[in-house]
Amino acid sequence: MTKEIYVLTKHAKQQMSLRQIPERWVKAAMARPQQIVPGLGKKKIYQSEFKQRKTVYLLRVVVDDQGKLPVVITVYRTTNIAKYWKKS
């Protein structure tokens, strides 16, 4: 039995399917995000880069982490990494 580290909303699951985002990408980004940036309100965006074929994508996972378990609100990927990546 695996311990749940987050909850996926119905919307997040639908977006993963529609956008062809593998669940393993979401699991990896939630477990060890390369970067966490502020989202709207108290939401946070967990970001990690992934390569598919020859394209590098930035996976953005919008999370509400105010409860016992983080709740994944939505998920999307982009190739416009420079727009979203925050320099340290």
C-alpha positions as CSV (number, residue, x, y, z in Angstrom):
1,M,0.0,0.0,0.0
2,T,1.4,3.4,-1.0
3,K,1.0,6.4,1.2
4,E,-0.9,9.3,-0.6
5,I,1.1,12.5,-0.6
6,Y,-1.5,14.6,-2.4
7,V,-5.1,14.6,-3.7
8,L,-6.0,15.0,-7.4
9,T,-9.2,16.9,-8.1
10,K,-11.5,15.7,-10.8
11,H,-10.5,18.7,-12.9
12,A,-6.8,17.9,-12.5
13,K,-7.4,14.4,-13.7
14,Q,-9.4,15.6,-16.7
15,Q,-6.6,18.1,-17.6
16,M,-3.9,15.4,-17.3
17,S,-5.9,13.2,-19.7
18,L,-6.7,16.0,-22.1
19,R,-3.2,17.4,-22.1
20,Q,-1.6,13.9,-22.2
21,I,0.4,14.5,-19.0
22,P,1.7,11.3,-17.5
23,E,0.8,10.8,-13.8
24,R,4.4,9.9,-13.1
25,W,5.3,13.5,-14.0
26,V,2.8,14.8,-11.5
27,K,4.0,12.4,-8.8
28,A,7.7,13.4,-9.4
29,A,6.8,17.1,-9.4
30,M,4.9,16.8,-6.2
31,A,7.5,14.7,-4.4
32,R,10.5,16.7,-5.5
33,P,9.6,20.0,-7.3
34,Q,12.5,21.7,-8.9
35,Q,10.9,25.0,-8.0
36,I,7.9,26.2,-6.0
37,V,6.5,29.7,-6.9
38,P,3.5,31.6,-5.5
39,G,0.2,31.2,-7.3
40,L,-3.1,33.2,-6.9
41,G,-4.2,33.6,-3.3
42,K,-2.6,31.0,-1.1
43,K,-2.0,28.6,-3.9
44,K,1.5,27.4,-4.9
45,I,2.8,26.2,-8.2
46,Y,5.1,23.3,-8.2
47,Q,7.3,23.3,-11.3
48,S,9.7,20.7,-12.8
49,E,11.1,20.2,-16.3
50,F,10.5,17.0,-18.2
51,K,11.7,15.8,-21.6
52,Q,9.4,14.0,-24.0
53,R,10.9,12.9,-27.2
54,K,13.2,15.9,-28.1
55,T,11.1,18.6,-26.4
56,V,11.7,19.9,-22.9
57,Y,8.5,20.9,-21.1
58,L,7.9,22.8,-17.8
59,L,5.2,21.0,-15.9
60,R,3.2,23.4,-13.7
61,V,1.1,21.9,-10.9
62,V,-1.2,24.3,-9.2
63,V,-1.6,23.2,-5.6
64,D,-3.6,24.3,-2.5
65,D,-1.5,23.1,0.4
66,Q,-3.5,24.6,3.2
67,G,-5.1,21.3,4.3
68,K,-3.8,18.0,5.7
69,L,-2.8,16.8,2.2
70,P,-2.0,19.1,-0.7
71,V,-4.7,19.3,-3.3
72,V,-3.8,19.4,-7.0
73,I,-6.2,21.9,-8.6
74,T,-4.9,21.7,-12.2
75,V,-1.9,20.7,-14.2
76,Y,-0.4,21.9,-17.5
77,R,2.8,21.9,-19.4
78,T,4.5,24.5,-21.5
79,T,7.6,24.9,-23.6
80,N,7.8,28.6,-22.7
81,I,10.0,27.9,-19.7
82,A,11.6,31.3,-19.5
83,K,8.2,32.9,-18.9
84,Y,7.5,31.0,-15.7
85,W,10.9,30.0,-14.3
86,K,12.0,32.3,-11.5
87,K,15.7,33.0,-11.3
88,S,17.2,32.6,-7.9
